[in-house]
Amino acid sequence: MPPFESSPEYEHGLPESLGILLVNTGTPDAPTPDAVRRYLKQFLADPRVVELPRWIWWLVLHAYILRVRPEKSAVAYRKVWTDQGSPLLLHSMDIAGSVQEKVSTRLSGATHVKMAMSYGNPSIDSALESMYRQYVRRLLVLPLYPQYSGTTTASVFDLVTTALSRRRWVPELHFINHYHDSAGYISAIAASTRDFWDLHGRGERLLFSFHGLPRRLLDKGDPYHCQCQKTARLVAESLELDEGTWQLSFQSRIGREEWLRPYTDDTVRTWGAEKLDKIDVVCPGFAVDCLETLEEIAIRYAGDFTAAGGGELRYIPALNARDDHVSFLCRLIERNVAGWPEASPDWSLSEAAREMDKSLQRARKMGAER
């Protein structure tokens, strides 16, 4: 039997708390080939991300991808890197900080919000270790993926439960696996789009671009495609868009196999060939801005649109730490911790302390040393 981790050592009467673990995909530590290679090695080795026979994929990954792609990707990362670091990490940490501030005033008990990355830093293991040292006994996991996919959301579940499987004391666990059609999320996307139009005017067409997946995953039952369709439809309805003024597409495909269609790059070039003056692109599958939005859409595809004969492609920023986005995430968290002590309006820190003291006194009467 493996030696289960017990850090910190258990003591009677310690104050229990609630942990909120927000998870995003991840980012290299720096926009350099070596850092990108380390990140891609971890990311692409996940069997949830690439569903191919392991020995075949190992050969492809190590013999070709990790030799060629890091240099190219590092160039792309350098185009969007900030003085403070990765945009994805910075925006994700901003969300975590804002959520911490809001839930601390809305929930009754001690609550600790941590941001973790499935790949790279800060890791899920390090975030959970920090929570254990804060005596988290109830844990809510919220992957920042509005639409569920086995390649993203399920991977977070695997990583969290693997880490918990090494623990002697496993916390109560609640896992949120999607929010693609939640009213607050749809409202925030629509409001962000309206805000952009109020400032810059409205383009001739609006494109909803989501990250792509191999088509075979849809055929095997992954619900991602259907949830993306619903998200786009609900936002279009909220914006009262006429038919023909908006479209959905999928970006970021690699390799030669068929991915979810229509493809964003093909759509952008087609619209450019139609001599459209201005088009707007929003990415409702990305909670925060990252390489795929800032470099792929706002730089690369904007250039493709112009080169094909179009005017200007305008990228509508992700929700990031907008107030309506953070408020929605907090409401989502509150709904999912209902029934736990921290969510009870009658539960207070003083009451929790009294209960812990009673527990300690009972344990000492029974001979406990700590």
C-alpha positions as CSV (number, residue, x, y, z in Angstrom):
1,M,0.0,0.0,0.0
2,P,1.4,3.5,-0.9
3,P,2.3,5.9,1.9
4,F,-0.6,8.4,1.8
5,E,0.2,12.0,2.3
6,S,-1.0,13.5,5.6
7,S,0.4,17.0,5.4
8,P,-0.3,18.9,7.6
9,E,-0.5,16.4,10.5
10,Y,-4.0,16.1,11.9
11,E,-4.9,17.8,15.1
12,H,-8.3,17.9,16.8
13,G,-10.0,21.2,16.9
14,L,-8.4,22.7,13.8
15,P,-10.7,25.1,11.9
16,E,-12.0,23.6,8.7
17,S,-12.5,25.6,5.6
18,L,-13.9,25.6,2.0
19,G,-11.6,25.6,-1.0
20,I,-12.5,26.9,-4.5
21,L,-10.2,25.6,-7.2
22,L,-10.3,27.4,-10.5
23,V,-8.5,25.6,-13.3
24,N,-7.3,26.7,-16.7
25,T,-5.3,24.9,-19.4
26,G,-1.9,26.5,-18.8
27,T,1.0,28.4,-20.4
28,P,4.7,28.1,-20.7
29,D,6.8,29.9,-18.1
30,A,8.5,32.0,-20.7
31,P,8.2,32.7,-24.5
32,T,11.3,30.6,-25.2
33,P,11.7,27.3,-27.1
34,D,12.9,25.5,-24.0
35,A,9.9,26.7,-21.9
36,V,7.5,25.9,-24.7
37,R,9.0,22.5,-25.2
38,R,8.5,21.6,-21.5
39,Y,4.9,22.9,-21.6
40,L,4.0,21.0,-24.8
41,K,5.6,17.8,-23.5
42,Q,3.3,17.8,-20.5
43,F,0.2,19.0,-22.4
44,L,0.5,16.7,-25.4
45,A,1.4,13.7,-23.3
46,D,-2.1,13.8,-21.7
47,P,-4.1,10.9,-23.2
48,R,-7.3,13.1,-22.8
49,V,-5.8,15.6,-25.2
50,V,-4.6,13.2,-27.8
51,E,-6.5,10.0,-28.1
52,L,-4.1,7.8,-30.1
53,P,-2.3,4.6,-29.2
54,R,0.4,5.6,-26.7
55,W,3.4,4.1,-28.5
56,I,2.5,5.7,-31.8
57,W,1.9,9.1,-30.3
58,W,5.1,8.9,-28.2
59,L,7.1,8.4,-31.4
60,V,5.3,11.3,-33.2
61,L,5.6,13.6,-30.2
62,H,9.3,13.0,-29.5
63,A,10.6,12.4,-33.0
64,Y,8.8,15.4,-34.7
65,I,6.5,17.7,-32.7
66,L,8.8,18.5,-29.8
67,R,11.7,19.1,-32.2
68,V,9.8,21.4,-34.6
69,R,6.9,23.1,-32.8
70,P,8.5,24.8,-29.8
71,E,10.5,27.3,-31.9
72,K,7.4,28.3,-34.0
73,S,5.2,28.5,-30.9
74,A,7.8,30.6,-29.0
75,V,7.7,33.2,-31.8
76,A,3.9,33.4,-31.5
77,Y,4.0,33.6,-27.7
78,R,6.5,36.5,-27.9
79,K,4.0,38.5,-29.9
80,V,1.5,38.5,-27.0
81,W,3.7,38.2,-24.0
82,T,3.6,41.1,-21.5
83,D,6.1,42.6,-19.2
84,Q,4.2,40.8,-16.4
85,G,4.2,37.5,-18.2
86,S,1.7,35.3,-19.9
87,P,-1.7,36.9,-20.7
88,L,-3.6,33.7,-19.9
89,L,-1.9,33.4,-16.5
90,L,-2.3,37.1,-15.6
91,H,-6.0,37.2,-16.5
92,S,-6.7,33.9,-14.8
93,M,-5.0,35.2,-11.6
94,D,-7.1,38.4,-11.8
95,I,-10.2,36.3,-11.9
96,A,-9.1,34.2,-8.9
97,G,-8.4,37.4,-6.9
98,S,-11.7,39.0,-7.7
99,V,-13.6,35.8,-6.9
100,Q,-11.8,35.5,-3.6
101,E,-12.8,39.1,-2.7
102,K,-16.4,38.6,-3.6
103,V,-17.0,35.1,-2.1
104,S,-15.4,36.2,1.1
105,T,-18.2,38.7,1.7
106,R,-21.0,36.3,0.4
107,L,-20.1,33.1,2.2
108,S,-20.1,32.7,6.0
109,G,-17.1,30.5,6.6
110,A,-13.4,30.6,5.7
111,T,-13.0,30.2,2.0
112,H,-9.8,29.9,0.0
113,V,-9.8,30.5,-3.8
114,K,-6.8,29.2,-5.7
115,M,-6.0,29.3,-9.4
116,A,-4.2,26.3,-11.0
117,M,-3.2,25.1,-14.4
118,S,-3.6,21.7,-15.8
119,Y,-0.2,22.0,-17.4
120,G,2.6,24.3,-16.3
121,N,2.4,26.5,-13.2
122,P,0.9,27.0,-10.8
123,S,0.1,23.3,-10.8
124,I,-3.0,21.6,-9.5
125,D,-0.8,19.6,-7.1
126,S,0.7,22.8,-5.6
127,A,-2.7,24.5,-5.3
128,L,-4.2,21.5,-3.5
129,E,-1.2,21.3,-1.2
130,S,-1.7,24.9,-0.2
131,M,-5.4,24.2,0.5
132,Y,-4.5,21.2,2.7
133,R,-2.3,23.5,4.8
134,Q,-5.3,25.8,5.2
135,Y,-7.4,22.8,6.4
136,V,-9.7,22.7,3.4
137,R,-12.2,19.9,4.0
138,R,-14.8,20.8,1.3
139,L,-13.5,21.4,-2.2
140,L,-15.3,22.9,-5.2
141,V,-13.5,22.5,-8.6
142,L,-14.5,24.9,-11.4
143,P,-12.7,24.4,-14.7
144,L,-12.8,27.7,-16.7
145,Y,-14.2,25.9,-19.7
146,P,-17.8,27.0,-20.5
147,Q,-18.3,24.0,-22.8
148,Y,-17.5,20.5,-21.7
149,S,-15.1,18.4,-23.5
150,G,-13.2,15.2,-22.6
151,T,-10.0,17.0,-23.8
152,T,-10.3,19.8,-21.3
153,T,-12.9,19.4,-18.5
154,A,-12.4,15.7,-18.1
155,S,-8.7,16.1,-18.0
156,V,-9.1,18.5,-15.0
157,F,-11.1,15.8,-13.2
158,D,-8.4,13.2,-13.9
159,L,-5.7,15.5,-12.6
160,V,-7.6,16.6,-9.4
161,T,-8.7,13.1,-8.5
162,T,-5.2,11.7,-9.1
163,A,-3.8,14.2,-6.7
164,L,-6.5,13.5,-4.2
165,S,-5.9,9.8,-4.4
166,R,-2.6,10.3,-2.8
167,R,-4.2,12.0,0.3
168,R,-5.1,10.3,3.5
169,W,-8.0,12.6,4.1
170,V,-10.0,13.3,0.9
171,P,-12.2,16.4,1.1
172,E,-15.9,16.5,0.2
173,L,-15.8,17.2,-3.5
174,H,-18.1,19.0,-6.0
175,F,-17.1,19.3,-9.6
176,I,-18.7,21.7,-12.1
177,N,-18.4,20.4,-15.6
178,H,-20.0,23.1,-17.8
179,Y,-21.9,26.4,-17.9
180,H,-22.3,26.8,-21.6
181,D,-26.0,27.8,-21.4
182,S,-26.1,29.5,-18.0
183,A,-28.0,32.8,-18.2
184,G,-25.3,34.8,-16.4
185,Y,-22.6,33.6,-18.8
186,I,-24.7,34.3,-21.9
187,S,-25.6,37.7,-20.6
188,A,-21.9,38.6,-19.9
189,I,-20.9,37.6,-23.5
190,A,-23.7,39.6,-25.0
191,A,-22.9,42.6,-22.8
192,S,-19.2,42.5,-23.7
193,T,-20.1,42.4,-27.4
194,R,-22.5,45.4,-27.0
195,D,-19.9,47.3,-25.1
196,F,-17.4,46.8,-27.9
197,W,-20.0,47.9,-30.5
198,D,-20.8,51.0,-28.5
199,L,-17.2,52.0,-28.6
200,H,-16.2,50.9,-32.1
201,G,-19.4,50.5,-34.1
202,R,-20.8,47.3,-35.4
203,G,-19.2,45.1,-38.0
204,E,-21.1,43.7,-41.0
205,R,-21.0,40.2,-39.5
206,L,-20.2,38.6,-36.2
207,L,-18.2,35.3,-36.0
208,F,-18.3,33.1,-32.9
209,S,-15.0,31.2,-33.0
210,F,-14.5,28.3,-30.7
211,H,-11.4,26.1,-30.2
212,G,-11.6,23.1,-32.6
213,L,-11.5,19.3,-31.9
214,P,-11.0,16.4,-34.2
215,R,-14.4,15.4,-35.8
216,R,-14.0,11.8,-34.5
217,L,-14.4,13.0,-30.9
218,L,-17.9,14.3,-31.8
219,D,-18.7,10.9,-33.4
220,K,-17.6,9.2,-30.2
221,G,-20.0,11.2,-28.1
222,D,-18.1,14.3,-26.9
223,P,-20.8,17.0,-26.3
224,Y,-18.5,19.9,-27.0
225,H,-19.8,20.7,-30.6
226,C,-23.4,20.7,-29.5
227,Q,-22.7,23.0,-26.5
228,C,-20.8,25.4,-28.7
229,Q,-23.8,25.6,-31.0
230,K,-26.1,26.3,-28.2
231,T,-23.9,29.0,-26.7
232,A,-23.6,30.8,-30.0
233,R,-27.4,30.6,-30.7
234,L,-28.2,31.9,-27.2
235,V,-25.8,34.9,-27.5
236,A,-27.1,35.7,-31.0
237,E,-30.7,35.6,-29.6
238,S,-29.7,37.9,-26.8
239,L,-28.1,40.3,-29.3
240,E,-31.2,40.1,-31.5
241,L,-29.0,39.2,-34.5
242,D,-30.7,38.6,-37.8
243,E,-30.0,35.3,-39.7
244,G,-27.1,35.8,-42.0
245,T,-25.3,38.3,-39.8
246,W,-23.6,35.8,-37.6
247,Q,-21.9,32.4,-37.9
248,L,-20.1,29.9,-35.8
249,S,-16.7,28.4,-36.6
250,F,-13.8,26.4,-35.1
251,Q,-10.2,27.4,-34.9
252,S,-6.7,26.0,-34.0
253,R,-6.8,22.8,-35.9
254,I,-3.5,20.9,-36.5
255,G,-2.7,17.8,-38.5
256,R,-4.4,16.4,-41.5
257,E,-7.5,14.7,-40.1
258,E,-10.9,16.4,-40.3
259,W,-11.8,18.7,-37.4
260,L,-15.1,20.3,-36.4
261,R,-16.3,22.5,-39.3
262,P,-16.6,25.2,-40.5
263,Y,-13.0,26.3,-39.9
264,T,-12.4,29.8,-38.7
265,D,-9.4,30.5,-41.1
266,D,-11.5,29.4,-44.1
267,T,-14.4,31.5,-43.0
268,V,-12.3,34.6,-42.5
269,R,-10.7,34.2,-45.9
270,T,-14.1,33.7,-47.6
271,W,-15.5,36.8,-46.0
272,G,-12.4,38.7,-47.0
273,A,-13.0,37.6,-50.6
274,E,-16.5,38.9,-50.4
275,K,-14.9,42.4,-49.8
276,L,-16.6,42.9,-46.4
277,D,-15.4,46.1,-44.8
278,K,-15.5,45.2,-41.1
279,I,-16.1,41.9,-39.3
280,D,-16.1,41.2,-35.6
281,V,-14.9,38.0,-33.9
282,V,-15.7,36.9,-30.4
283,C,-14.5,33.7,-28.7
284,P,-17.1,32.4,-26.1
285,G,-15.1,29.3,-25.4
286,F,-12.2,31.1,-23.9
287,A,-12.7,32.5,-20.4
288,V,-9.6,34.7,-20.7
289,D,-7.4,36.0,-23.5
290,C,-4.5,33.8,-24.5
291,L,-2.4,32.8,-27.5
292,E,-5.4,31.5,-29.4
293,T,-7.3,34.7,-29.2
294,L,-4.5,37.4,-29.2
295,E,-2.2,35.9,-31.7
296,E,-4.3,33.5,-33.8
297,I,-7.4,35.6,-34.1
298,A,-6.4,39.2,-33.5
299,I,-3.1,39.0,-35.5
300,R,-2.9,36.0,-37.8
301,Y,-6.5,35.8,-39.0
302,A,-6.9,39.5,-39.1
303,G,-4.0,39.5,-41.6
304,D,-5.6,36.7,-43.6
305,F,-8.9,38.6,-43.8
306,T,-7.1,41.7,-45.2
307,A,-4.9,39.7,-47.6
308,A,-8.0,38.0,-49.0
309,G,-9.5,41.4,-49.9
310,G,-11.4,42.3,-46.7
311,G,-11.1,45.5,-44.7
312,E,-10.7,45.1,-40.9
313,L,-11.1,42.1,-38.6
314,R,-11.8,43.3,-35.0
315,Y,-11.4,40.9,-32.1
316,I,-13.8,41.4,-29.2
317,P,-11.8,40.6,-26.0
318,A,-12.6,37.7,-23.8
319,L,-14.5,38.3,-20.6
320,N,-11.3,38.1,-18.4
321,A,-12.0,39.7,-15.0
322,R,-15.0,41.8,-16.1
323,D,-17.3,42.5,-13.2
324,D,-20.3,40.6,-14.8
325,H,-18.0,37.6,-15.5
326,V,-16.7,37.5,-12.0
327,S,-20.2,38.0,-10.5
328,F,-21.6,35.2,-12.6
329,L,-18.8,32.8,-11.5
330,C,-19.5,33.7,-7.9
331,R,-23.2,33.0,-8.3
332,L,-22.3,29.7,-9.9
333,I,-20.0,28.8,-7.0
334,E,-22.7,29.8,-4.4
335,R,-25.3,27.5,-6.1
336,N,-22.9,24.6,-6.1
337,V,-21.8,24.9,-2.4
338,A,-25.4,25.1,-1.2
339,G,-25.7,22.7,1.7
340,W,-22.2,23.2,3.0
341,P,-21.7,25.1,6.2
342,E,-20.0,28.1,4.5
343,A,-23.1,28.7,2.4
344,S,-25.5,28.7,5.3
345,P,-26.6,32.3,6.4
346,D,-26.9,31.0,10.0
347,W,-23.3,29.8,10.1
348,S,-20.6,32.2,11.3
349,L,-16.9,32.0,12.0
350,S,-17.5,32.4,15.8
351,E,-20.0,29.4,15.7
352,A,-17.4,27.4,13.7
353,A,-14.8,28.2,16.3
354,R,-17.1,27.1,19.1
355,E,-17.8,23.8,17.4
356,M,-14.1,23.2,16.9
357,D,-13.4,23.9,20.5
358,K,-16.1,21.4,21.6
359,S,-14.7,18.8,19.3
360,L,-11.2,19.4,20.8
361,Q,-12.5,19.1,24.4
362,R,-14.3,15.8,23.6
363,A,-11.3,14.4,21.9
364,R,-9.0,15.2,24.9
365,K,-11.4,13.6,27.3
366,M,-11.1,10.5,25.1
367,G,-7.3,10.6,25.4
368,A,-6.3,12.3,22.1
369,E,-2.9,13.9,22.2
370,R,-3.6,16.3,19.4
